[in-house]
């Protein structure tokens, strides 16, 4: 282990996940993370319902507080990368972003995860889910064709989602209104295959809980 907080090989009895995002996304993330809850139950590890904390800075502050108040739990932070990830370490990425400059405060890399470049990249990874959810009027051709979804510029991704959905009955994509429903419908395996940072979240936490 890199330090005392990086408990990737230690016995873990509880996992707590702090996520950037509106609290209305809680159920969507809970469904998307379901494989981890199944694995936890088999291994007698407790996972609290995901904590949707609002802004990325609020998620970071909640993570910091949890490190102090739940010192026996394995505390996890999950935030948008807000841009390309060129550093191998997620903490290094957050430390080097001029807008963040976040310190890990002793937490290891196994406790920090990125949605690259933003959560919506996961939606592009499962085009069937998008197509079925929005139905008639969905303009798939407006979406980026890059199969490496984590390379798609976040602003271009947001704009293309809005364009692709504006003529549907549900109307233009809106994060608070629609993201939770889409998260519930995603095929996790499809997302993991094309989004390495998402795959890392599931693979590492599965390993962490196996030690429990």
VMD Tcl script that draws the C-alpha trace (Angstrom):
set ca {
  {0.00 0.00 0.00}
  {1.15 3.52 -0.77}
  {0.08 4.82 2.63}
  {-2.07 4.02 5.62}
  {-5.23 5.37 4.02}
  {-4.97 3.38 0.80}
  {-6.64 0.29 2.16}
  {-6.99 -1.55 -1.14}
  {-5.49 -4.70 0.43}
  {-6.92 -4.28 3.93}
  {-9.99 -5.82 5.51}
  {-13.01 -3.62 4.77}
  {-16.34 -3.89 6.56}
  {-18.06 -0.77 5.25}
  {-17.89 1.35 2.09}
  {-19.24 4.90 1.79}
  {-19.38 6.62 -1.61}
  {-19.53 10.42 -2.00}
  {-20.51 11.61 -5.47}
  {-20.68 14.91 -7.31}
  {-24.27 15.44 -8.41}
  {-27.77 16.54 -7.50}
  {-29.42 14.46 -4.73}
  {-32.14 13.60 -7.26}
  {-29.60 11.34 -8.98}
  {-29.28 9.12 -5.90}
  {-31.56 6.32 -7.09}
  {-30.01 6.31 -10.56}
  {-26.52 5.87 -9.13}
  {-27.80 3.26 -6.70}
  {-29.13 1.20 -9.63}
  {-26.02 1.73 -11.75}
  {-23.80 0.61 -8.86}
  {-25.98 -2.42 -8.16}
  {-23.22 -4.97 -9.02}
  {-21.17 -3.58 -6.15}
  {-24.08 -3.95 -3.74}
  {-24.56 -7.54 -4.84}
  {-20.86 -8.27 -4.30}
  {-20.94 -6.55 -0.92}
  {-23.87 -8.62 0.28}
  {-22.10 -11.86 -0.65}
  {-19.01 -10.75 1.27}
  {-20.83 -9.34 4.28}
  {-19.62 -5.82 3.54}
  {-21.94 -2.89 4.17}
  {-22.31 -0.19 1.52}
  {-24.29 2.87 2.46}
  {-26.61 4.32 -0.22}
  {-24.53 6.66 -2.41}
  {-24.24 10.18 -1.06}
  {-25.05 12.72 -3.81}
  {-23.49 15.91 -2.50}
  {-24.31 18.59 -5.04}
  {-21.30 20.45 -6.43}
  {-17.89 18.85 -6.87}
  {-16.47 21.02 -4.09}
  {-19.29 19.92 -1.78}
  {-18.56 16.28 -2.64}
  {-14.91 16.81 -1.79}
  {-15.78 18.49 1.52}
  {-18.18 15.64 2.40}
  {-15.44 13.14 1.56}
  {-12.99 14.99 3.82}
  {-15.49 15.06 6.67}
  {-16.26 11.35 6.27}
  {-12.56 10.51 6.46}
  {-12.63 11.94 9.97}
  {-16.05 10.81 11.22}
  {-16.07 7.33 9.65}
  {-12.45 6.39 10.07}
  {-13.20 2.64 10.11}
  {-15.01 2.73 6.75}
  {-13.53 2.73 3.26}
  {-14.40 6.24 1.99}
  {-14.73 6.83 -1.75}
  {-14.90 10.04 -3.80}
  {-16.43 10.06 -7.32}
  {-16.40 13.29 -9.36}
  {-16.30 14.44 -12.99}
  {-12.79 14.90 -14.31}
  {-13.99 18.08 -16.11}
  {-11.44 17.45 -18.87}
  {-8.96 14.94 -20.31}
  {-7.09 12.80 -17.81}
  {-3.39 12.65 -18.62}
  {-2.09 11.65 -15.18}
  {-2.19 8.05 -14.07}
  {-3.23 8.96 -10.53}
  {-6.74 10.41 -10.04}
  {-5.51 12.44 -7.08}
  {-2.73 13.89 -9.21}
  {-5.32 14.94 -11.78}
  {-7.35 16.75 -9.11}
  {-4.27 18.29 -7.53}
  {-3.09 19.66 -10.87}
  {-6.39 21.17 -12.02}
  {-6.20 24.92 -11.47}
  {-9.89 24.95 -10.50}
  {-9.47 22.25 -7.84}
  {-5.98 21.96 -6.35}
  {-7.33 19.25 -4.08}
  {-5.16 17.43 -1.59}
  {-5.75 13.77 -0.85}
  {-5.20 14.30 2.90}
  {-3.72 10.83 3.15}
  {-6.38 9.04 1.07}
  {-5.00 6.56 -1.44}
  {-5.76 6.26 -5.14}
  {-8.13 3.37 -4.38}
  {-10.42 5.93 -2.75}
  {-10.62 8.39 -5.66}
  {-12.48 7.89 -8.97}
  {-13.25 10.06 -11.99}
  {-16.14 10.21 -14.42}
  {-14.25 11.11 -17.59}
  {-14.82 13.69 -18.81}
  {-18.25 13.84 -17.24}
  {-20.96 11.39 -16.20}
  {-22.81 11.77 -19.50}
  {-20.02 9.90 -21.30}
  {-21.50 6.76 -19.77}
  {-24.74 7.40 -21.66}
  {-22.93 7.48 -25.01}
  {-21.43 4.11 -24.11}
  {-24.90 2.52 -24.18}
  {-26.64 3.91 -27.24}
  {-29.44 1.35 -26.92}
  {-30.41 2.78 -23.53}
  {-30.51 6.31 -24.93}
  {-32.48 5.25 -27.99}
  {-35.07 3.30 -26.04}
  {-35.48 5.95 -23.37}
  {-36.04 8.89 -25.71}
  {-37.95 7.05 -28.43}
  {-39.22 8.74 -31.62}
  {-37.41 11.91 -32.56}
  {-34.10 10.85 -31.02}
  {-31.35 11.98 -33.39}
  {-28.55 9.49 -32.85}
  {-26.53 10.98 -35.71}
  {-25.97 14.13 -33.65}
  {-23.91 12.25 -31.07}
  {-20.11 11.79 -31.21}
  {-18.96 8.65 -33.00}
  {-15.78 8.18 -30.97}
  {-16.05 4.75 -29.30}
  {-13.51 5.91 -26.70}
  {-16.14 7.87 -24.83}
  {-13.72 9.28 -22.26}
  {-11.95 11.21 -25.03}
  {-15.07 13.19 -25.95}
  {-14.85 16.85 -24.95}
  {-17.36 17.49 -22.18}
  {-18.80 20.65 -23.72}
  {-19.23 18.95 -27.09}
  {-20.85 15.99 -25.36}
  {-23.36 18.14 -23.51}
  {-24.25 20.09 -26.65}
  {-24.66 16.96 -28.76}
  {-26.93 15.32 -26.18}
  {-29.16 18.37 -26.19}
  {-29.27 18.37 -30.00}
  {-29.98 14.64 -30.22}
  {-32.92 14.83 -27.81}
  {-34.55 18.18 -28.52}
  {-37.14 16.76 -30.93}
  {-38.27 13.92 -28.64}
  {-41.39 13.94 -26.49}
  {-39.28 14.24 -23.36}
  {-37.50 17.24 -24.82}
  {-33.92 18.43 -24.63}
  {-31.64 16.53 -22.25}
  {-31.66 17.99 -18.76}
  {-29.39 16.48 -16.12}
  {-31.63 16.83 -13.08}
  {-34.74 15.77 -14.96}
  {-33.45 12.79 -16.94}
  {-30.02 11.59 -15.80}
  {-31.27 9.41 -12.95}
  {-33.65 7.52 -15.26}
  {-30.88 6.98 -17.78}
  {-28.44 5.74 -15.13}
  {-31.00 3.14 -14.10}
  {-31.20 1.82 -17.66}
  {-27.51 1.59 -18.52}
  {-25.87 -1.74 -19.19}
  {-22.93 -1.57 -16.78}
  {-20.86 -4.05 -18.78}
  {-21.19 -1.95 -21.94}
  {-20.05 1.14 -20.08}
  {-17.12 -0.60 -18.44}
  {-15.84 -1.91 -21.77}
  {-15.36 1.57 -23.26}
  {-14.85 3.74 -20.17}
  {-11.65 2.60 -18.39}
  {-12.12 4.91 -15.42}
  {-15.60 3.53 -14.83}
  {-14.21 0.00 -15.09}
  {-11.58 0.94 -12.51}
  {-14.32 1.97 -10.06}
  {-16.01 -1.42 -10.22}
  {-12.85 -3.52 -10.44}
  {-11.04 -1.81 -7.57}
  {-14.00 -1.72 -5.20}
  {-14.70 -5.36 -5.98}
  {-11.12 -6.16 -4.99}
  {-11.36 -3.99 -1.88}
  {-14.49 -5.77 -0.71}
  {-13.03 -9.18 -1.46}
  {-10.53 -8.49 1.30}
  {-13.47 -8.05 3.66}
}
mol new
graphics top color blue
foreach p $ca { graphics top sphere $p radius 0.5 }
foreach p [lrange $ca 0 end-1] q [lrange $ca 1 end] { graphics top cylinder $p $q radius 0.2 }
display resetview
